[in-house]
Amino acid sequence: MTPTGFRTGAHPPASAYERDLDRTAANHAPLTPLTFLERTASVYPEHVAVVHGPTRHTYAELNDRCRRLAAGLAGLGVAPGDTVAIMAPNIPPLLEAHYGVPMAGAVLNALNYRLDAASIAFILEHGEATVLLADSEFAPVLREALAQTTRSIQVVDIQDDAFRGQHERLGSLTYEELLARADPAFVPYLPADEWQAIALNYTSGTTGNPKGVVYHHRGAHLNAVGNVLVWGMGHHPVYLWTLPMFHCNGWCYPWAVTAAGGLHVCLDRVAPEQIFSAIDAHPVSHMACA
């Protein structure tokens, strides 16, 4: 889209500004929100990045966990361009997946846990998921959904300590086991082209089957930066995760908060008592609703 008051036209003939000024690694990099974590972990390694109940991760630790997730997925055979699905509440593994999955070159598909088994099965099939990161809270509906698919999907079980129910297993490997056995020296993937896909989201299917929407690295980067600027987040905001991260990738705040060196305050359940307790325990500066 051309901004109002500007004109477009044919590319001008080569000028002095285009001779010997080709793009190189020294003067050009594709836009991607993955660099937000890289920078923040480098500048503020000891700053607390994530809080979830008694769990605390610094930015150095978050970066390490995301790299390990990428390495673990690669070890499962995930290749660039593959789809990795996840169903979880707003807990650290879902935040980590926003970095670790694209660090493996894959595309993140965060599933709406409010959908029924048939809709979930359609998304897994249509989105061509190769791996499913499955929180045990949603094991019953996911088991039913997997039974309705024709794909061979590897399942990694997320066992969140905050979940008080039974940790039903769907796979043979837990999320923490995947990270523990991963190669810590794994070199993360960065997109060669900022137009490459970073995430796949789906509508709720109110007028038929869910519709897939692709996010690319460039759009995710720019939208995250826009969030920081428009909302005046400043340095080190404290963001309370009341907005589902599966909802349009949490409006890109998994990347925006990190770009600002902020604190992600996770919630496994959006309930009044948990919201007020979190606000009381942490100097929450920003939150959103959906």
Backbone as JSON, one array per atom type, in Angstrom:
{
  "sequence": "MTPTGFRTGAHPPASAYERDLDRTAANHAPLTPLTFLERTASVYPEHVAVVHGPTRHTYAELNDRCRRLAAGLAGLGVAPGDTVAIMAPNIPPLLEAHYGVPMAGAVLNALNYRLDAASIAFILEHGEATVLLADSEFAPVLREALAQTTRSIQVVDIQDDAFRGQHERLGSLTYEELLARADPAFVPYLPADEWQAIALNYTSGTTGNPKGVVYHHRGAHLNAVGNVLVWGMGHHPVYLWTLPMFHCNGWCYPWAVTAAGGLHVCLDRVAPEQIFSAIDAHPVSHMACA",
  "N": [[0.85, -1.18, 0.0], [0.61, 2.17, -0.87], [1.65, 5.07, 0.85], [-0.47, 7.91, 1.5], [-0.06, 10.77, -0.53], [2.3, 10.09, -1.69], [4.05, 8.86, -4.56], [4.26, 6.11, -6.84], [6.25, 4.26, -9.15], [7.92, 3.06, -12.14], [10.95, 1.24, -11.58], [13.8, 3.24, -11.23], [16.48, 3.89, -13.6], [19.73, 2.4, -13.06], [21.61, 4.1, -10.67], [24.19, 6.18, -9.19], [23.82, 5.55, -6.59], [23.24, 2.93, -6.52], [25.28, 1.42, -7.45], [27.71, -0.94, -6.68], [26.65, -1.27, -4.17], [25.32, -3.45, -3.11], [23.11, -5.64, -1.27], [24.37, -7.01, 1.7], [25.52, -9.22, 4.34], [26.5, -7.48, 6.16], [25.14, -5.09, 5.87], [22.46, -5.53, 5.7], [19.58, -7.14, 6.97], [16.98, -9.5, 7.18], [13.8, -8.59, 8.49], [12.75, -9.81, 11.59], [11.07, -11.02, 14.49], [12.57, -12.67, 16.06], [15.05, -11.66, 16.58], [14.62, -9.9, 18.64], [14.62, -11.32, 21.06], [17.21, -12.3, 21.02], [18.7, -9.91, 21.21], [17.74, -8.76, 23.66], [18.39, -10.74, 25.51], [21.1, -10.55, 25.36], [21.66, -7.93, 26.18], [20.28, -7.59, 28.61], [20.79, -9.95, 30.35], [20.36, -10.98, 32.96], [17.97, -9.99, 33.72], [14.68, -10.57, 34.83], [12.58, -12.46, 32.85], [10.3, -14.04, 32.63], [7.55, -14.95, 34.63], [5.87, -17.42, 36.38], [3.78, -18.48, 38.6], [5.72, -19.93, 41.11], [7.86, -20.12, 39.41], [10.66, -18.71, 37.8], [12.31, -17.19, 35.12], [15.22, -15.86, 33.76], [16.24, -13.56, 31.14], [18.46, -14.63, 29.86], [18.12, -17.32, 30.5], [15.62, -17.81, 29.33], [16.25, -17.45, 26.63], [18.04, -19.58, 26.31], [16.33, -21.77, 26.78], [14.54, -21.51, 24.65], [16.25, -21.89, 22.47], [16.97, -24.52, 22.99], [14.5, -25.74, 22.67], [14.15, -25.36, 19.92], [16.32, -26.9, 19.01], [15.55, -29.39, 20.0], [13.19, -29.86, 18.56], [14.24, -29.97, 15.97], [15.69, -32.28, 16.3], [13.63, -34.09, 16.39], [13.03, -34.28, 13.8], [11.88, -32.1, 12.61], [11.72, -29.78, 10.03], [12.76, -26.81, 8.17], [9.95, -24.88, 7.26], [8.08, -26.72, 8.06], [5.11, -27.39, 10.04], [4.46, -26.73, 13.4], [2.34, -27.48, 15.93], [0.67, -26.24, 18.86], [-1.06, -26.64, 21.91], [-1.95, -25.0, 24.66], [-2.41, -23.27, 27.8], [-1.77, -19.82, 28.81], [1.17, -20.17, 29.5], [4.72, -20.63, 30.31], [5.85, -22.53, 28.28], [4.26, -21.99, 25.97], [4.87, -19.34, 25.41], [7.62, -19.69, 24.93], [7.48, -21.24, 22.66], [6.85, -19.4, 20.71], [9.25, -18.42, 19.97], [11.09, -20.6, 19.9], [9.99, -22.43, 18.03], [9.98, -21.03, 15.41], [12.74, -20.62, 15.46], [13.65, -23.07, 14.78], [13.12, -23.01, 12.18], [10.57, -23.6, 11.57], [6.93, -23.29, 11.41], [4.72, -21.75, 13.58], [1.76, -22.95, 15.01], [-0.58, -22.02, 17.0], [-3.05, -23.39, 18.91], [-6.54, -22.92, 19.47], [-7.84, -23.56, 22.51], [-10.48, -23.67, 23.12], [-11.95, -24.82, 21.17], [-13.83, -27.52, 19.61], [-13.26, -31.11, 19.27], [-13.5, -31.9, 16.59], [-13.04, -29.54, 15.12], [-10.43, -28.96, 15.91], [-9.13, -31.21, 14.9], [-9.5, -30.77, 12.17], [-7.91, -28.46, 11.81], [-5.34, -29.41, 12.49], [-5.01, -31.22, 10.44], [-5.41, -29.67, 8.08], [-3.49, -27.68, 8.44], [-1.24, -29.16, 8.29], [0.32, -30.25, 10.42], [3.28, -31.46, 11.96], [4.34, -31.94, 14.42], [2.97, -31.92, 17.69], [2.69, -29.97, 20.47], [1.46, -30.63, 23.5], [-0.51, -29.62, 26.1], [-1.23, -31.2, 29.14], [-3.64, -30.65, 30.33], [-5.48, -30.45, 28.32], [-5.61, -32.92, 27.22], [-7.77, -34.87, 26.91], [-9.56, -33.78, 24.85], [-7.72, -33.42, 22.82], [-6.81, -36.0, 22.37], [-9.09, -37.12, 21.27], [-9.28, -35.52, 18.98], [-6.9, -36.16, 17.59], [-7.45, -38.76, 16.91], [-9.15, -38.4, 14.85], [-7.69, -37.56, 12.71], [-5.69, -38.07, 9.75], [-3.03, -37.86, 9.67], [0.36, -38.53, 10.66], [1.37, -37.57, 13.61], [3.76, -36.36, 15.79], [3.72, -36.29, 19.28], [4.38, -34.17, 21.99], [4.35, -33.99, 25.41], [3.21, -31.48, 27.56], [3.64, -30.77, 30.86], [2.38, -28.96, 33.16], [3.09, -27.59, 36.28], [1.22, -26.08, 37.6], [-1.22, -27.08, 36.92], [-3.75, -28.89, 38.37], [-5.03, -31.22, 37.85], [-5.17, -34.59, 36.47], [-2.23, -35.66, 34.86], [-2.5, -36.6, 31.93], [-1.04, -38.65, 29.47], [-0.14, -38.27, 26.07], [1.91, -38.63, 24.34], [5.28, -39.99, 24.08], [7.23, -38.52, 25.19], [8.13, -35.84, 27.3], [7.79, -32.25, 27.49], [9.81, -30.97, 29.01], [11.7, -33.01, 29.03], [12.34, -33.06, 26.35], [13.65, -30.6, 26.06], [15.77, -30.99, 27.83], [17.35, -32.96, 26.67], [18.25, -31.78, 24.4], [20.55, -30.3, 22.04], [22.66, -27.94, 23.31], [24.29, -26.33, 21.84], [23.1, -25.79, 19.5], [22.53, -24.04, 16.51], [20.43, -21.4, 15.99], [17.8, -20.94, 13.57], [17.49, -18.32, 11.29], [15.37, -16.32, 9.26], [15.92, -16.32, 5.75], [14.54, -14.72, 4.14], [12.39, -12.13, 4.88], [9.76, -12.42, 4.3], [9.05, -14.97, 4.76], [7.04, -17.48, 6.38], [6.02, -17.23, 9.79], [4.06, -17.88, 11.58], [0.93, -19.63, 11.86], [-2.39, -19.04, 11.99], [-5.81, -19.66, 12.95], [-9.24, -18.99, 12.2], [-12.28, -19.19, 14.17], [-14.1, -20.68, 12.82], [-16.84, -19.96, 12.4], [-18.47, -19.73, 10.21], [-18.39, -22.12, 8.81], [-15.7, -24.37, 8.07], [-12.68, -23.75, 10.01], [-10.61, -20.98, 9.06], [-7.42, -20.54, 7.68], [-4.78, -18.28, 8.5], [-1.85, -16.73, 7.53], [1.04, -15.55, 9.12], [3.9, -13.52, 8.56], [7.49, -13.16, 9.05], [8.29, -10.48, 8.75], [5.89, -8.98, 9.09], [5.2, -9.73, 11.71], [7.35, -8.7, 13.16], [7.12, -5.89, 12.61], [4.55, -5.34, 13.59], [4.87, -5.93, 16.28], [6.77, -3.99, 17.05], [5.21, -1.74, 16.54], [3.26, -2.1, 18.52], [4.75, -1.63, 20.87], [5.42, 1.08, 20.53], [2.93, 2.47, 20.09], [1.45, 1.84, 22.34], [3.01, 2.91, 24.24], [4.94, 1.48, 25.79], [7.52, 1.63, 26.77], [10.62, 1.08, 28.61], [11.24, -2.11, 30.01], [8.49, -3.04, 30.63], [5.77, -4.47, 32.54], [3.96, -7.12, 31.81], [0.82, -8.55, 31.97], [-0.49, -11.68, 31.27], [-3.38, -11.89, 30.25], [-4.67, -11.94, 27.85], [-5.32, -14.4, 25.42], [-2.62, -16.26, 24.12], [-2.98, -17.76, 21.89], [-4.65, -16.28, 20.38], [-4.43, -14.62, 17.6], [-1.65, -14.76, 17.85], [-1.41, -13.63, 20.38], [-1.8, -10.95, 19.77], [0.7, -10.26, 18.92], [2.17, -9.66, 21.18], [3.83, -11.53, 22.58], [6.23, -11.16, 21.32], [6.52, -8.37, 21.36], [6.68, -7.53, 24.08], [9.06, -8.71, 24.83], [10.8, -7.36, 23.11], [10.87, -4.9, 24.35], [12.22, -5.51, 26.6], [10.71, -6.52, 28.68], [8.71, -7.94, 31.41], [7.11, -10.99, 31.34], [4.19, -11.95, 32.72], [2.8, -14.83, 33.44], [-0.33, -16.58, 33.13], [-2.1, -19.41, 33.98], [-4.73, -19.68, 34.01], [-7.45, -17.58, 33.32], [-8.85, -15.96, 35.61], [-10.7, -14.05, 38.01], [-9.57, -14.03, 40.68], [-6.95, -14.9, 40.25], [-5.99, -12.98, 38.5], [-6.1, -10.59, 40.06], [-4.42, -11.34, 42.14], [-2.0, -11.61, 40.79], [-1.59, -8.99, 39.91], [-1.29, -7.79, 42.36], [1.03, -9.0, 43.26], [2.99, -8.32, 41.43], [4.34, -5.43, 39.79], [2.31, -4.69, 37.68], [2.11, -3.22, 34.54], [0.86, -3.24, 32.08], [-1.86, -4.81, 30.4], [-4.15, -6.87, 28.55], [-7.28, -7.62, 26.89], [-9.54, -10.11, 25.58]],
  "CA": [[0.0, 0.0, 0.0], [1.39, 3.4, -0.97], [1.15, 6.12, 1.74], [-1.09, 9.06, 0.85], [0.87, 11.85, -0.81], [3.5, 9.57, -2.34], [3.8, 8.24, -5.85], [5.08, 4.96, -7.2], [6.49, 4.19, -10.59], [8.9, 2.07, -12.53], [12.24, 1.37, -10.92], [14.65, 4.12, -12.05], [17.73, 3.29, -14.08], [20.78, 2.32, -12.05], [22.26, 5.37, -10.38], [25.39, 6.04, -8.37], [23.45, 5.01, -5.29], [22.99, 1.49, -6.65], [26.49, 0.74, -7.91], [28.57, -1.48, -5.62], [25.97, -1.14, -2.88], [24.42, -4.59, -2.99], [22.84, -6.11, 0.08], [25.3, -7.99, 2.27], [25.23, -9.51, 5.74], [26.94, -6.35, 6.97], [24.29, -3.91, 5.75], [21.04, -5.87, 5.54], [19.08, -8.35, 7.64], [15.53, -9.59, 7.11], [13.11, -8.3, 9.74], [12.17, -10.95, 12.3], [11.02, -10.78, 15.93], [13.52, -13.53, 16.76], [16.19, -10.84, 17.01], [14.28, -9.22, 19.89], [15.1, -12.15, 22.16], [18.67, -12.33, 20.94], [19.23, -8.65, 21.73], [17.41, -8.56, 25.07], [19.18, -11.69, 26.3], [22.48, -10.06, 25.35], [21.77, -6.66, 26.91], [19.74, -7.76, 29.96], [20.75, -11.4, 30.57], [19.9, -11.34, 34.3], [16.64, -9.42, 33.95], [13.66, -11.62, 34.83], [11.77, -12.39, 31.64], [9.05, -14.8, 32.75], [7.1, -15.38, 35.94], [4.7, -18.3, 36.35], [3.76, -19.03, 39.95], [7.06, -19.84, 41.7], [8.88, -20.23, 38.37], [11.28, -17.49, 37.3], [13.35, -17.37, 34.11], [15.84, -14.64, 33.27], [16.29, -13.54, 29.68], [19.47, -15.6, 29.43], [17.51, -18.65, 30.62], [14.57, -17.91, 28.31], [16.92, -17.64, 25.35], [18.56, -20.94, 26.31], [15.21, -22.71, 26.65], [14.02, -21.41, 23.29], [17.22, -22.56, 21.6], [16.86, -25.96, 23.23], [13.27, -26.17, 22.02], [14.44, -25.45, 18.49], [17.19, -28.06, 18.8], [14.75, -30.59, 20.24], [12.29, -30.06, 17.41], [15.07, -30.43, 14.86], [16.0, -33.67, 16.59], [12.45, -34.89, 16.07], [12.89, -34.3, 12.35], [11.22, -30.88, 12.11], [12.55, -29.1, 9.03], [12.22, -25.51, 7.78], [8.7, -24.92, 6.52], [7.12, -27.6, 8.71], [4.2, -26.77, 11.0], [4.45, -27.26, 14.76], [1.15, -27.0, 16.63], [0.73, -26.27, 20.32], [-2.26, -26.27, 22.65], [-1.59, -24.76, 26.05], [-2.81, -21.94, 28.29], [-0.69, -18.82, 28.78], [2.25, -20.63, 30.38], [6.01, -20.44, 29.64], [6.09, -23.24, 27.02], [3.61, -21.35, 24.83], [5.71, -18.19, 25.1], [8.86, -20.2, 24.35], [7.19, -21.74, 21.31], [6.85, -18.27, 19.77], [10.64, -18.24, 19.54], [11.74, -21.86, 19.61], [9.49, -23.05, 16.79], [10.62, -20.41, 14.24], [14.19, -20.83, 15.53], [13.89, -24.33, 14.07], [12.72, -22.79, 10.8], [9.2, -24.09, 11.41], [5.84, -22.33, 11.51], [3.96, -21.99, 14.81], [0.3, -22.98, 14.94], [-1.12, -22.03, 18.36], [-4.43, -23.85, 18.79], [-7.56, -22.41, 20.37], [-8.27, -24.68, 23.36], [-11.93, -23.63, 23.3], [-12.58, -25.5, 20.04], [-14.15, -28.93, 19.81], [-12.29, -32.04, 18.69], [-13.61, -31.91, 15.13], [-12.38, -28.34, 14.6], [-8.99, -29.13, 16.15], [-8.66, -32.21, 13.93], [-9.43, -30.11, 10.86], [-6.75, -27.56, 11.79], [-4.13, -30.23, 12.45], [-4.93, -31.81, 9.1], [-5.28, -28.62, 7.08], [-2.23, -26.99, 8.67], [-0.16, -30.13, 8.05], [1.18, -30.31, 11.6], [4.15, -32.63, 12.09], [4.54, -32.12, 15.85], [1.98, -31.25, 18.54], [3.04, -29.76, 21.87], [0.12, -30.78, 24.07], [-0.64, -29.49, 27.54], [-2.03, -32.34, 29.62], [-4.99, -30.19, 30.69], [-6.36, -30.61, 27.16], [-5.38, -34.25, 26.66], [-8.97, -35.56, 26.44], [-10.05, -33.29, 23.56], [-6.67, -33.64, 21.83], [-6.82, -37.43, 22.03], [-10.23, -37.3, 20.35], [-8.94, -34.86, 17.71], [-5.86, -36.94, 16.91], [-8.08, -39.97, 16.38], [-9.9, -38.03, 13.65], [-6.78, -37.12, 11.66], [-5.0, -39.13, 8.99], [-1.61, -37.55, 9.71], [1.21, -39.08, 11.72], [1.81, -36.39, 14.35], [4.5, -36.64, 17.02], [3.17, -35.52, 20.4], [5.23, -33.89, 23.14], [3.44, -33.64, 26.5], [3.55, -30.39, 28.48], [3.1, -31.05, 32.19], [2.52, -27.73, 33.93], [2.89, -27.85, 37.71], [0.05, -25.35, 38.09], [-2.42, -27.87, 36.63], [-4.01, -29.77, 39.51], [-5.68, -32.45, 37.42], [-4.32, -35.72, 36.09], [-1.38, -35.4, 33.7], [-2.69, -37.69, 30.97], [-0.01, -38.64, 28.45], [-0.49, -38.58, 24.68], [3.15, -38.98, 23.66], [6.28, -40.73, 24.85], [8.25, -37.56, 25.59], [7.6, -34.6, 27.87], [8.41, -31.01, 27.02], [11.07, -30.75, 29.72], [12.64, -34.02, 28.55], [12.78, -32.61, 25.02], [14.63, -29.53, 26.26], [16.95, -31.49, 28.55], [18.21, -33.78, 25.81], [18.58, -31.02, 23.19], [21.92, -29.82, 21.88], [22.71, -26.52, 23.68], [25.1, -25.59, 20.86], [22.32, -25.68, 18.27], [22.51, -22.69, 15.92], [19.05, -21.12, 15.58], [17.5, -20.55, 12.2], [16.94, -16.99, 11.0], [14.84, -16.37, 7.89], [16.68, -15.7, 4.66], [13.61, -13.76, 3.55], [11.44, -11.72, 5.91], [8.41, -12.79, 3.87], [8.8, -16.35, 5.15], [6.01, -17.62, 7.41], [6.43, -17.45, 11.17], [2.94, -18.43, 12.34], [-0.32, -19.96, 11.17], [-3.52, -18.91, 12.9], [-7.09, -20.05, 12.37], [-10.49, -18.44, 12.72], [-13.02, -20.18, 14.95], [-14.97, -21.47, 11.95], [-18.25, -19.65, 12.64], [-19.23, -19.86, 8.95], [-17.85, -23.3, 8.13], [-14.43, -24.81, 8.64], [-11.75, -22.67, 10.34], [-9.83, -20.43, 7.94], [-6.04, -20.3, 8.07], [-4.18, -16.98, 8.22], [-0.4, -16.85, 7.67], [1.83, -14.38, 9.53], [5.29, -13.64, 8.14], [8.44, -12.57, 9.99], [8.27, -9.01, 8.62], [4.68, -8.46, 9.71], [5.27, -9.95, 13.16], [8.32, -7.72, 13.66], [6.58, -4.53, 12.54], [3.4, -5.21, 14.48], [5.4, -5.9, 17.64], [7.35, -2.66, 17.26], [4.08, -0.82, 16.62], [2.66, -2.26, 19.85], [5.59, -0.96, 21.86], [5.35, 2.52, 20.32], [1.58, 3.02, 20.23], [0.99, 1.66, 23.72], [3.94, 3.59, 25.14], [5.37, 0.47, 26.75], [8.77, 2.05, 27.39], [11.58, 0.04, 28.96], [10.91, -3.06, 31.07], [7.09, -3.1, 31.06], [5.34, -5.71, 33.19], [2.77, -7.46, 31.03], [0.03, -9.65, 32.51], [-1.03, -12.43, 30.13], [-4.82, -12.18, 30.27], [-5.04, -12.17, 26.45], [-4.81, -15.71, 24.98], [-1.55, -16.22, 23.13], [-3.44, -18.38, 20.64], [-5.49, -15.3, 19.69], [-3.58, -13.78, 16.74], [-0.35, -14.74, 18.53], [-1.48, -12.66, 21.47], [-1.63, -9.64, 19.13], [2.16, -10.09, 18.76], [2.83, -9.24, 22.42], [4.97, -12.38, 22.97], [7.43, -10.55, 20.74], [6.61, -6.95, 21.72], [7.14, -7.39, 25.46], [10.48, -9.07, 24.82], [11.52, -6.27, 22.45], [11.01, -3.82, 25.33], [12.91, -6.02, 27.79], [9.7, -6.57, 29.72], [8.43, -9.13, 32.19], [5.9, -11.72, 30.99], [3.55, -12.57, 33.87], [1.93, -15.84, 32.84], [-1.52, -17.05, 33.84], [-2.61, -20.66, 33.41], [-6.18, -19.55, 33.98], [-7.88, -16.19, 33.43], [-9.89, -15.91, 36.62], [-10.51, -12.82, 38.78], [-8.66, -14.13, 41.82], [-5.58, -15.01, 39.76], [-5.62, -11.68, 37.93], [-5.83, -9.63, 41.13], [-3.24, -11.8, 42.87], [-0.83, -11.29, 39.97], [-1.41, -7.53, 39.95], [-0.81, -7.47, 43.7], [2.39, -9.54, 43.44], [3.92, -7.74, 40.47], [3.94, -4.08, 39.37], [1.79, -4.83, 36.31], [1.92, -1.94, 33.86], [0.05, -3.42, 30.89], [-2.6, -6.05, 30.2], [-5.12, -6.74, 27.46], [-8.41, -8.53, 27.01], [-10.07, -10.62, 24.31]],
  "C": [[0.89, 1.24, 0.0], [0.82, 4.45, -0.02], [0.56, 7.28, 0.94], [-0.06, 10.17, 0.66], [2.17, 11.41, -1.44], [3.11, 8.96, -3.67], [4.71, 7.03, -6.03], [5.26, 4.96, -8.71], [7.5, 3.11, -10.89], [10.21, 2.32, -11.81], [13.17, 2.2, -11.79], [15.88, 3.38, -12.54], [18.79, 3.31, -12.98], [21.47, 3.67, -11.9], [23.51, 5.1, -9.54], [25.08, 5.41, -7.02], [23.21, 3.5, -5.33], [24.21, 0.72, -7.14], [27.34, 0.33, -6.71], [27.97, -1.3, -4.23], [24.94, -2.25, -2.71], [24.2, -4.94, -1.51], [23.88, -7.15, 0.49], [24.89, -8.23, 3.72], [25.61, -8.34, 6.64], [25.97, -5.18, 6.93], [22.8, -4.24, 5.64], [20.72, -7.15, 6.32], [17.57, -8.36, 7.51], [14.91, -9.28, 8.48], [12.53, -9.59, 10.31], [12.14, -10.65, 13.78], [11.97, -11.69, 16.71], [14.71, -12.73, 17.27], [15.9, -10.07, 18.3], [14.83, -10.01, 21.09], [16.62, -12.2, 22.19], [19.27, -11.07, 21.56], [18.98, -8.51, 23.22], [18.2, -9.5, 25.97], [20.64, -11.26, 26.38], [22.65, -8.83, 26.23], [21.33, -6.81, 28.37], [19.68, -9.24, 30.34], [20.16, -11.8, 31.92], [18.53, -10.75, 34.64], [15.6, -10.54, 33.88], [12.72, -11.42, 33.65], [10.39, -12.97, 31.84], [8.8, -15.14, 34.21], [5.87, -16.25, 35.75], [4.63, -19.01, 37.7], [5.14, -18.86, 40.57], [8.19, -19.87, 40.68], [9.36, -18.86, 37.92], [12.33, -17.87, 36.26], [13.9, -16.01, 33.74], [15.84, -14.67, 31.74], [17.36, -14.48, 29.14], [18.88, -17.01, 29.46], [16.41, -18.85, 29.57], [15.19, -18.17, 26.95], [17.46, -19.07, 25.23], [17.45, -21.96, 26.1], [14.63, -22.68, 25.24], [14.95, -22.08, 22.28], [17.14, -24.07, 21.76], [15.57, -26.51, 22.61], [13.49, -26.33, 20.53], [15.29, -26.67, 18.19], [16.42, -29.36, 18.99], [13.81, -30.9, 19.1], [13.06, -30.55, 16.2], [15.44, -31.89, 15.04], [14.85, -34.62, 16.33], [12.2, -34.97, 14.57], [12.18, -33.1, 11.77], [12.2, -30.13, 11.21], [11.95, -27.73, 8.73], [10.98, -25.64, 6.91], [7.67, -25.87, 7.1], [6.24, -26.81, 9.68], [4.29, -27.49, 12.34], [3.26, -26.64, 15.49], [1.37, -27.09, 18.13], [-0.64, -25.92, 20.87], [-1.87, -26.2, 24.12], [-2.19, -23.44, 26.49], [-1.61, -21.0, 28.26], [0.39, -19.15, 29.81], [3.57, -20.53, 29.62], [6.22, -21.24, 28.37], [5.43, -22.6, 25.8], [4.38, -20.09, 24.43], [6.99, -18.64, 24.4], [8.65, -20.7, 22.93], [7.18, -20.62, 20.28], [8.25, -17.94, 19.27], [11.25, -19.56, 19.09], [11.28, -22.52, 18.33], [10.08, -22.37, 15.56], [12.14, -20.48, 14.27], [14.6, -22.14, 14.87], [13.54, -24.21, 12.6], [11.29, -23.18, 10.53], [8.2, -22.96, 11.61], [4.98, -22.7, 12.71], [2.46, -21.93, 14.55], [-0.24, -23.15, 16.36], [-2.62, -22.3, 18.28], [-5.32, -23.24, 19.87], [-8.1, -23.57, 21.2], [-9.77, -24.67, 23.65], [-12.67, -24.37, 22.18], [-12.9, -26.94, 20.39], [-13.17, -29.8, 19.05], [-12.31, -32.02, 17.17], [-12.89, -30.71, 14.51], [-10.86, -28.44, 14.77], [-8.41, -30.12, 15.14], [-8.54, -31.59, 12.54], [-8.19, -29.23, 10.76], [-5.45, -28.35, 11.71], [-3.92, -30.81, 11.06], [-4.63, -30.74, 8.05], [-3.94, -27.89, 7.2], [-1.01, -27.88, 8.52], [0.84, -30.18, 9.2], [2.01, -31.59, 11.6], [4.4, -32.97, 13.55], [3.45, -31.35, 16.58], [2.54, -31.19, 19.96], [1.73, -29.65, 22.63], [0.14, -30.65, 25.58], [-1.61, -30.56, 28.04], [-3.43, -31.92, 30.06], [-5.97, -30.46, 29.56], [-6.2, -31.97, 26.5], [-6.66, -34.93, 26.18], [-9.45, -35.1, 25.06], [-9.0, -33.51, 22.47], [-6.6, -35.11, 21.42], [-7.94, -37.72, 21.03], [-9.92, -36.7, 18.99], [-7.92, -35.66, 16.92], [-6.44, -38.19, 16.28], [-8.83, -39.69, 15.09], [-9.0, -37.57, 12.5], [-6.16, -38.32, 10.95], [-3.49, -38.94, 9.04], [-0.91, -38.29, 10.85], [1.86, -37.89, 12.43], [2.53, -36.82, 15.62], [3.98, -35.71, 18.12], [4.2, -35.4, 21.51], [4.32, -33.36, 24.24], [4.0, -32.52, 27.37], [2.87, -30.68, 29.81], [3.36, -29.84, 33.09], [2.2, -28.01, 35.39], [1.66, -27.15, 38.26], [-1.25, -26.12, 37.84], [-2.61, -28.91, 37.72], [-4.7, -31.07, 39.12], [-4.68, -33.54, 37.09], [-3.53, -35.38, 34.83], [-1.46, -36.6, 32.75], [-1.67, -37.55, 29.84], [-0.58, -39.01, 27.08], [0.73, -39.03, 23.9], [4.09, -39.74, 24.57], [7.35, -39.82, 25.42], [7.58, -36.33, 26.18], [8.38, -33.4, 27.33], [9.76, -30.78, 27.69], [12.12, -31.78, 29.33], [13.19, -33.63, 27.18], [13.86, -31.55, 25.15], [15.92, -30.07, 26.88], [17.89, -32.26, 27.64], [18.68, -33.03, 24.57], [20.02, -30.54, 23.21], [21.98, -28.33, 22.22], [23.51, -25.67, 22.71], [24.37, -25.42, 19.53], [22.3, -24.23, 17.79], [21.1, -22.39, 15.41], [18.95, -20.67, 14.13], [17.01, -19.1, 12.21], [16.48, -16.98, 9.56], [15.76, -15.7, 6.89], [15.86, -14.6, 4.01], [12.57, -13.41, 4.6], [9.99, -12.03, 5.55], [8.09, -14.25, 4.22], [7.81, -16.4, 6.31], [6.63, -17.85, 8.78], [5.31, -18.12, 11.97], [1.75, -18.68, 11.43], [-1.43, -19.92, 12.2], [-4.82, -19.27, 12.18], [-8.24, -19.3, 13.02], [-11.22, -19.55, 13.47], [-14.02, -20.96, 14.11], [-16.45, -21.22, 12.15], [-19.1, -19.78, 11.39], [-18.71, -21.04, 8.14], [-16.58, -23.74, 8.82], [-13.55, -23.61, 9.01], [-10.92, -22.26, 9.13], [-8.42, -20.09, 8.42], [-5.53, -18.94, 7.63], [-2.68, -17.08, 8.52], [0.2, -15.51, 8.09], [3.26, -14.59, 9.01], [6.19, -12.9, 9.13], [8.4, -11.05, 9.95], [7.06, -8.43, 9.35], [4.7, -8.6, 11.22], [6.22, -8.94, 13.8], [7.72, -6.32, 13.71], [5.4, -4.34, 13.48], [3.86, -5.15, 15.94], [5.99, -4.54, 17.97], [6.24, -1.61, 17.38], [3.39, -0.9, 17.97], [3.44, -1.48, 20.91], [5.44, 0.56, 21.76], [3.97, 3.08, 20.64], [1.09, 2.92, 21.67], [1.91, 2.34, 24.73], [4.49, 2.66, 26.2], [6.69, 0.83, 27.43], [9.71, 0.89, 27.64], [11.05, -0.81, 30.11], [9.45, -2.98, 31.54], [6.82, -4.44, 31.76], [3.98, -6.07, 32.61], [2.09, -8.69, 31.62], [-0.7, -10.36, 31.38], [-2.47, -12.86, 30.36], [-5.34, -12.45, 28.86], [-4.5, -13.52, 26.0], [-3.71, -15.56, 23.93], [-1.95, -16.91, 21.83], [-4.25, -17.4, 19.8], [-4.59, -14.36, 18.89], [-2.18, -13.64, 17.33], [-0.32, -13.67, 19.62], [-1.25, -11.24, 20.99], [-0.15, -9.26, 19.02], [2.85, -9.62, 20.03], [3.86, -10.24, 22.95], [6.29, -11.83, 22.45], [7.61, -9.11, 21.21], [7.18, -6.76, 23.13], [8.64, -7.69, 25.56], [11.32, -7.97, 24.18], [11.8, -5.13, 23.42], [11.72, -4.27, 26.6], [11.97, -6.19, 28.96], [9.59, -7.91, 30.43], [7.1, -9.73, 31.74], [5.36, -12.39, 32.26], [2.51, -13.54, 33.34], [0.76, -16.18, 33.75], [-1.97, -18.36, 33.19], [-4.13, -20.61, 33.3], [-6.55, -18.08, 34.16], [-9.11, -16.15, 34.33], [-9.63, -14.69, 37.5], [-9.5, -12.94, 39.91], [-7.2, -14.23, 41.39], [-5.09, -13.68, 39.18], [-5.24, -10.7, 39.04], [-4.62, -10.04, 41.96], [-1.97, -11.45, 42.12], [-0.54, -9.8, 39.99], [-0.85, -7.11, 41.3], [0.65, -7.89, 43.89], [3.42, -8.86, 42.55], [3.44, -6.34, 40.07], [3.45, -4.07, 37.92], [1.53, -3.46, 35.71], [0.99, -2.05, 32.67], [-0.66, -4.78, 30.94], [-3.62, -5.8, 29.11], [-6.23, -7.76, 27.67], [-8.84, -9.0, 25.62], [-11.29, -11.48, 24.6]]
}
